[in-house]
Amino acid sequence: MKARDIVKEIMTRKELGNAEFARVLNITPAALWDRLNTKKAKDIPVSTMNEMLAALGYKIAIVPDDTPILDTGFIVGEREEENA
């Protein structure tokens, strides 16, 4: 999954709307939309992703390739079916 799709999926799981999440991040809903819109930027920078994930109760971890990922975790860059 792409980083922005992971953020959107976590927001869905937490039933967190764009306006509410923007308030948590102390940014405008338009700024959040810019971060999550694929037409505005190719992908989210790691520093921004880290900030957004921390606000959602997640973190970025770099692990060896053969490390199992929990069902509640995500892998950036892999197709969804590979992440299942």
Helices and strands as residue ranges (DSSP letters): H 3-13, H 18-25, H 29-36, H 46-55, H 80-83
